[in-house]
Amino acid sequence: MVKKRANKPGHSANPLYIWMLYVIAVVCGAALMGLEILGGRLLSPFFGASVYVWGSIISVFLIALSTGYYVGGIISDKRPSVVYLAGFIAAAGMLTLIIPPLAPPLSRFFFSTGLANYGALVVAMILFVLPSIGLGMVSPYVVKLGVAETVRLGNMVGKFYAVSTFGSIFGTLATTFILIPYFGVNEVIFSLGAVLVTLALIVFAYQRLWRRTALVLISTVLILMAAVTSPTLAVSMQGMDMVFAHESMYNDIFVGDQGDIRYLMFTEKLLQSGMNKNAPNMHLFNYTKLIDEAAAHFKPQASDFLLIGLGGGSIPKALLAGREKIVVDTVEIDQAVIDVAYDYFDTPKQDNFRTIAMDGRMFLQATDKQYDVVILDAYNSLFIPYHLTTKEFFEELAVTLKPDGIAVLNVISNPEGEYSRFFKSLLKTVNEVFPEWSIYLAEDADSSSVNNIVLVASREKLDSPDHIGDFIQYRETVDFSQAMVLTDNYAPVELLSADLMKKF
């Protein structure tokens, strides 16, 4: 006679119990992957959207998952109860709720210590490892509880891993294509934490554990109130009045006023663009003025301009205001930045000015048009996207230029000294395609100071004056002994700029 298998305490043989385990697996899988995607966006305003940030996030989550699987397997053998599982989920949810207020001060502190790219790893470990361990414990726990209800071990394990993976896929796609484009990162993280806590509360209520339900609910409300009202959630706008804030697919965009001056920022560290509200077409920053004057000097009869990178529109506004019968095309990867330039920085809407929401390199590959002047000003945080720094990119740029055309590049670096590694490598790469070039310093005559460097490059001989307006040409011999040619295969832009990060 076959004996009927007894259920363990805390288990139920009814299908509702199994479905509850399925729901837990799906929701926790989705929350884990959503949190991983959001982690990179949360740290990028402080450390840049670099490979180091994403490498740090992925590593921390893998460490947490491995730990969660191991610990969850041990505890599930000792305490095979859905109540304990709900407790771990509630803890993961509450730890998730405190991530947004902790991220800014931690990121500022570790950035300021000079850890550079390693700072992202430290901050990611502090913020994400504990809630991710809690979510990692879910899979072995769910399997343990589920297989206790059936003799079909392989079938049940396969189903749980399948639904958990489905949840992970759903969380990844929903966060990438829906949540980040339409909601703020902080709000989405708060929502994930609230969902996890709610899931735990439902389990407690299902088990009629009312005291635990009340305790978790009260604790969560108190944590959420403290987190939402925390002053660290407010972006440091350097004493500015916030005018606009938006998290787009590519940037955290802030517009702030300081008297008559309006600024655009993509991070807390760097002013991206600026405008005097009483004179919107005038240059506020020296480097944009230098780019304008360099283009006027080297190509006074230019009629076709291409800008890669829009920002607040300072350069195209000045070009259009100071020249007649010209056409300006501007390529900006982020449609939200284009909208902000029009809505908040008086960027003109006229027939001879076109904005294209597209990656700059993709545009070069797609267009058949040739230009007299191509201007590259595509900084996001402290870095130029690496694919806009390689030899292959400049070869594509050269095809887009007319034979006597010029390329004008803005680079944050210095031509000599401890912060010059990136600029020297970029210049060596440019020299592979454009044998003629001139260097001008926009902000500081001291060549060892971090500066906005404007590099003018051409395939034909350049008439290089000692100065353009008030800007001095850098005429010293550049030492390329430690420089490299950047290629699509190898362009360690973040590594070359690591010393520069410590300066901010």
Buried (B, 14 or more C-beta within 10 A) or exposed (E): EEEEEEEEEBBBEEEEBBEBBBBBBBBBBBBBBBBBBBBBBBBBBBBBBBBBBBBBBBEBBEBBBEBBBBBBBEBBEEBBBBBBBBBBBBBBBBBBBBBBBBBBEBBBBBBEEEBBBBBBBBBBBBBBBBBBBBBBBBBBBBBBBBBBBEEEEEEBBEBBBEBBBBBBEBBBBBBBEEBBEEBBBBEBBBBBBBBBBBBBBBBBEBBEBEEBBEEBBEBBEEBBEEBBEBEBBEBEBEEBEEBEBBBBEBBBBBBBBEEEBBBBBBBBBEBBBBBBEEEBBBBBBBBBBBBBBBBBBBBEEBBBBBBBBBBBBBBBBBBBEEBEEBBBBBBBBBBBBBBBBBEBBBBBEEEBBEBBBBBBBBBBEEBEEBBBBBBBBBBBBBBBBBBBBBBBBBEBBBEBBBEEBBBBBBBBBBBBBEBBBBBBBBBBBBBBBBEBBBBBBBBBEEBEEBBBBBBBBBBEEBEBEEEBBEBBBBEEEBEEEEBBBBBEEEBBBBBBBBBBBBEB
